Structure formats: C-alpha cells, structure tokens
Amino acid sequence: RRSHRPTILDIGCGRGALLAELAEAGARGVGLERSGGAPPSSGVEIRAGELVDQRFPSEHFDAVIIWHVLEHLSQ
C-alpha cells in the first residue's frame, strides 16, 4: 500500500529552506513569497505574489506554515 505524501504550503518561505528539509522527509512543498525570493537550490516550487491571487484548489494542502510572517504584515 502506498503511503500518503503530505502537501505543504509555506507562506513567506524565503529561499525555501524549510520546504527543502520537509522534502527530504518525504513531503511535497509549495512556497509563496511576495517578491518571489531567490531561486532555491533544492528544486522546491516557489511562487511569487499574494496568497489571494493564487488559484489553489480547495483542500489541496495538508498543512499551511506561516513562520516569521505576521511581524512583516501591515495593519
């Protein structure tokens, strides 16, 4: 039986370092950065833009990470 490979969205992913670590553990990750960030060396998918502009299907992700993001948002 095939095990489920979790899909994770990392909002404010920077260069995708956390997603690269999660990929090594077997997860599939997608990163989102307002400016696009620098291209990762690990082959992690990083999208540029705002979350509201992305067209992810409903219930597409198993988990969403927002790490070191809230302090960068405007009021």
C-alpha positions in Angstrom: 0.0 0.0 0.0 1.3 3.5 -0.9 1.7 6.0 1.9 0.3 9.5 1.6 2.9 12.1 0.7 1.7 15.3 2.5 1.5 18.5 0.6 2.5 21.7 2.5 2.2 25.4 1.7 4.8 27.7 3.2 3.6 31.3 3.1 6.6 33.7 3.3 9.0 30.9 2.5 12.1 33.0 1.7 14.5 30.8 -0.2 12.6 27.6 0.7 15.0 26.2 3.2 12.2 24.8 5.4 10.5 23.3 2.4 13.7 21.7 1.3 14.0 20.0 4.7 10.4 18.8 4.5 11.0 17.5 1.0 13.9 15.4 2.4 11.4 13.9 4.9 9.0 13.0 2.1 6.7 15.9 1.9 5.8 17.9 -1.3 6.0 21.6 -0.7 5.0 24.8 -2.4 6.4 28.1 -1.2 4.9 31.6 -1.6 6.8 34.9 -1.4 5.6 38.3 -2.3 8.7 39.1 -4.2 9.4 35.6 -5.4 12.5 35.3 -3.3 15.7 33.8 -4.6 15.5 30.5 -6.6 16.1 27.5 -4.3 18.9 25.1 -4.9 16.7 22.1 -3.8 14.1 22.3 -6.6 11.3 23.4 -4.3 8.5 25.2 -6.1 8.3 28.9 -5.1 5.6 31.1 -6.4 5.7 34.9 -6.3 2.7 37.0 -5.3 -0.1 37.4 -2.8 -2.0 34.4 -1.4 -5.3 35.8 -2.5 -4.1 35.8 -6.2 -3.1 32.1 -6.1 -5.6 29.6 -7.5 -5.0 26.6 -5.3 -7.8 24.0 -5.3 -9.9 23.6 -2.2 -8.4 21.3 0.4 -5.2 21.0 -1.7 -2.8 21.3 1.2 -2.4 19.0 4.3 -0.7 21.8 6.2 0.0 25.5 5.9 3.0 27.1 7.5 3.2 30.8 8.3 6.5 31.2 10.1 8.1 34.6 10.8 5.4 36.3 8.7 3.0 38.2 10.9 5.5 40.7 12.0 6.0 41.7 8.4 2.4 42.4 7.6 0.9 45.9 7.6 -2.0 46.6 9.9 
